[in-house]
Amino acid sequence: MDGTSSTAPPAAPADPGAGPVDAVAATGVDRAFGGVQALRDASFAARPGEIHALAGENGAGKSTMIKVLCGLIRADRGTVEILGEPVGRLAGPAARQALGMATTFQELSLMPDLSVAENLLLQHPPRGRFGLVRRRQLVPTAHLLLERLGAEHIDPAATTGDLTVAQRQVVELVRVLATEPRVLILDEPTAALAEQQVAWLAGHMRRLRDAGCCVVFTSHRWREIEALADRVTVFRNGTRVDTRDRLSEAEAVRLMSGRILAGSYPTIAPVEQTDAALRVDGLSGPTLRDVSFELRRGEILGIGGLAGQGQRDLFLTLFGARRARAGSIEVAGRPARIRRPADAIRAGIGIAYVPEDRKAEGLLLPMSVRDNLTLATLERISTAGFVRRRAEREAVAAMVAQLSIRADRPATRPVGTLSGGNQQKVLMGRWLLTEADVLLLYDVTRGVDAATKHDLYALVARLAAAGKAVLLYSSETEEIAHLCHRVLVLREGRITAELPGPVGDAERIVAAAMKELVPHA
Ligand SMILES: Nc1ncnc2c1ncn2[C@@H]1O[C@H](COP(=O)(O)OP(=O)(O)OP(=O)(O)O)[C@@H](O)[C@H]1O
C-alpha cells in the first residue's frame, strides 16, 4: 500500500477464491465456539510474494481464521488450501509446518522457565555425534541465530520469563523467521513491540516477501498496515467484507465497524487544578535514576522514550510491584509508603495500574468477565462480606457498555474466551471501577481496534477533565504525542527532557529521546 504493491504478482483476481496462485486459501468457512459464531461463511486468500494484512474490529474473527489456516482448530464447514494442497491431507499444524508454514499467535508460546536458547532451539537442537544434543552448543548457536536475524541485543542465556513482553515477542518472531518460511502468518506481531522493533520486523517481512514468501499479518495500527501491506482484507462479524490493494484509514474504519470517526484524537482540556495528585522525588531502583516529577489533578502526563528505558519499572514502582532503592512518593500532598500493590489501591491513596500484559499481570482467564471486572472493587460492592449482586450487575453492565466490551452473558462467560482486544478492555474496566484518582495507564490500547481506541482516548480525556491524574505510556509514541498535556522523556532510567504538550508530532519525542543527556529542569 506504500507503492510497493508492484512487487506482488499482478494479474490475479482481486477476490479470494481457489486461484492456483494463492499460497493460502480458505473458502466458505464456518466456525462456532459454543453459542458464538466466530466465522460465518468466511473466505480469505493470500498469494506468494505479497504482504497481506487481515484487519477488523476486536472479535471480528481474525485470530480464528488464522488458527483454521494453520490447522490449530478445525473449521465446522468450508475448505482450506495451503500452497495448493487441500487441507484434508494436512491434518494438524505439524504437516503444514513441514510444507513451510510458520505462525505466531497472540498468546506467546515460549516456555517461561527455559532459557532463550532452549526456546529457540527446542525443535532443532544442535546435535553431535550419535545424534546427542550438545547442550554446551545451545547458547552459542542461539547467539549466532539472534545475530543473523539482527536481534543480538537479546541474551540467549537469559531465562525467558525474565524478559520484557517485547523481548519475548522478538524471540517468538526469531523462532519463526529462522525457519525461512514459504507462508508466514503473524497474529498481531507488533502489539507488544516498540517502534524500533517494529522497523526490525518490517525489514524481515519485506525481505521474505521479496523472496516469494506469502506474509499475512493482523494489526490494529493502521500506520503499519499502510506502510507494509500490499493488500488488505477486512473482516467484520466473522466474515470477509472486502479485499483491496488501496484503502484509506477512514474507509477501513467504516468497513470494519460501520462507524465514521471524526478525527482520531480528542481535544485535551487545559489543566486547571494546581494541586499535585502525585509527587515523586528522587526515585531510584534497578533501572531508575533519581526520577522526580509532579503529576497534577486533571493532567495527562506522558512518559516517552525509546523502548526499555525504565518506563515499565517506573509504573511498577509507583504501583508497589517493584521496590524502589531510594526516593519518596506523595499522594495528594501526603507521604505514601507503597511497598506492595495493596498499598497503592488502598482508599486514601487510590493508584490504579492498567498493565500491558493482560495475561501475566492481569486477567484470570477461566473466571468470568464479571468477576474479572469487579476483582479490585469487591469491598465496595459488598456488605458484611456479601457481594451485593445488584450493585455488581449494574457496575458491570455500565462498564461493558462504556468500553463496548463484546461479551454476551458477562456473569458466566470466561474472560479467556473473549478476543484479545476485548480482554484488554476488561482489564481497563477493572481499574476504572476502582475510581482511583491516579491512573497509571501502561500501553492500554495495545491490541485494541481503531474505533475502540478512539473511544478509549475520549475516555482518558474525560477522566482527566473530571480531575483524575493520568500517567500514560504507550508503545505508539503518537498516542503520547497527541493525548498528553506534558511529556517526560526517559533515557537509561533518567528524565532527560520535558516537552510541553500536546506535542503533536511523534518524531519530536523520538528526537528528544535520542539527544545527548540534558539536565532535567
Ligand atoms: N475458545 C473460544 N471460546 C469461545 N469463544 C471464542 C473462542 N475463541 C474465540 N472466540 C470468540 O470468537 C469471536 C472471534 O474471536 P477472534 O479471536 O477470532 O477475534 P479477532 O478478530 O482476532 O479479535 P482481536 O482483534 O480482539 O484479537 C469472538 O467473539 C471471541 O470471543
The ligand as an SDF file (V2000), in Angstrom:
LIG
                    3D

 31 33  0  0  0  0  0  0  0  0999 V2000
  -12.0660  -20.5740   22.5390 N   0  0  0  0  0  0  0  0  0  0  0  0
  -13.1190  -19.7740   22.3920 C   0  0  0  0  0  0  0  0  0  0  0  0
  -14.2610  -19.9860   23.0930 N   0  0  0  0  0  0  0  0  0  0  0  0
  -15.3330  -19.1700   22.9390 C   0  0  0  0  0  0  0  0  0  0  0  0
  -15.3750  -18.1190   22.1060 N   0  0  0  0  0  0  0  0  0  0  0  0
  -14.2720  -17.8540   21.3760 C   0  0  0  0  0  0  0  0  0  0  0  0
  -13.0850  -18.6610   21.4870 C   0  0  0  0  0  0  0  0  0  0  0  0
  -12.1530  -18.1570   20.6320 N   0  0  0  0  0  0  0  0  0  0  0  0
  -12.7200  -17.0870   20.0290 C   0  0  0  0  0  0  0  0  0  0  0  0
  -13.9970  -16.9130   20.4760 N   0  0  0  0  0  0  0  0  0  0  0  0
  -14.9370  -15.8510   20.0520 C   0  0  0  0  0  0  0  0  0  0  0  0
  -14.9410  -15.7850   18.6330 O   0  0  0  0  0  0  0  0  0  0  0  0
  -15.0530  -14.4260   18.1930 C   0  0  0  0  0  0  0  0  0  0  0  0
  -13.9000  -14.1110   17.2640 C   0  0  0  0  0  0  0  0  0  0  0  0
  -12.7010  -14.0500   18.0220 O   0  0  0  0  0  0  0  0  0  0  0  0
  -11.2610  -13.8160   17.3910 P   0  0  0  0  0  0  0  0  0  0  0  0
  -10.2750  -14.0420   18.4930 O   0  0  0  0  0  0  0  0  0  0  0  0
  -11.1240  -14.6250   16.1540 O   0  0  0  0  0  0  0  0  0  0  0  0
  -11.3390  -12.2610   17.0150 O   0  0  0  0  0  0  0  0  0  0  0  0
  -10.1850  -11.2840   16.4850 P   0  0  0  0  0  0  0  0  0  0  0  0
  -10.7130  -10.6520   15.2340 O   0  0  0  0  0  0  0  0  0  0  0  0
   -8.9020  -11.9850   16.3820 O   0  0  0  0  0  0  0  0  0  0  0  0
  -10.1600  -10.1880   17.6400 O   0  0  0  0  0  0  0  0  0  0  0  0
   -8.9280   -9.3390   18.3000 P   0  0  0  0  0  0  0  0  0  0  0  0
   -8.5890   -8.2500   17.3460 O   0  0  0  0  0  0  0  0  0  0  0  0
   -9.5300   -8.7650   19.5540 O   0  0  0  0  0  0  0  0  0  0  0  0
   -7.8180  -10.2840   18.5770 O   0  0  0  0  0  0  0  0  0  0  0  0
  -15.0760  -13.5570   19.4660 C   0  0  0  0  0  0  0  0  0  0  0  0
  -16.4220  -13.2590   19.7620 O   0  0  0  0  0  0  0  0  0  0  0  0
  -14.4810  -14.4720   20.5130 C   0  0  0  0  0  0  0  0  0  0  0  0
  -14.9920  -14.1460   21.7920 O   0  0  0  0  0  0  0  0  0  0  0  0
  1  2  1  0
  2  3  1  0
  2  7  2  0
  3  4  2  0
  4  5  1  0
  5  6  2  0
  6  7  1  0
  6 10  1  0
  7  8  1  0
  8  9  2  0
  9 10  1  0
 10 11  1  0
 11 12  1  0
 11 30  1  0
 12 13  1  0
 13 14  1  0
 13 28  1  0
 14 15  1  0
 15 16  1  0
 16 17  2  0
 16 18  1  0
 16 19  1  0
 19 20  1  0
 20 21  2  0
 20 22  1  0
 20 23  1  0
 23 24  1  0
 24 25  2  0
 24 26  1  0
 24 27  1  0
 28 29  1  0
 28 30  1  0
 30 31  1  0
M  END
$$$$
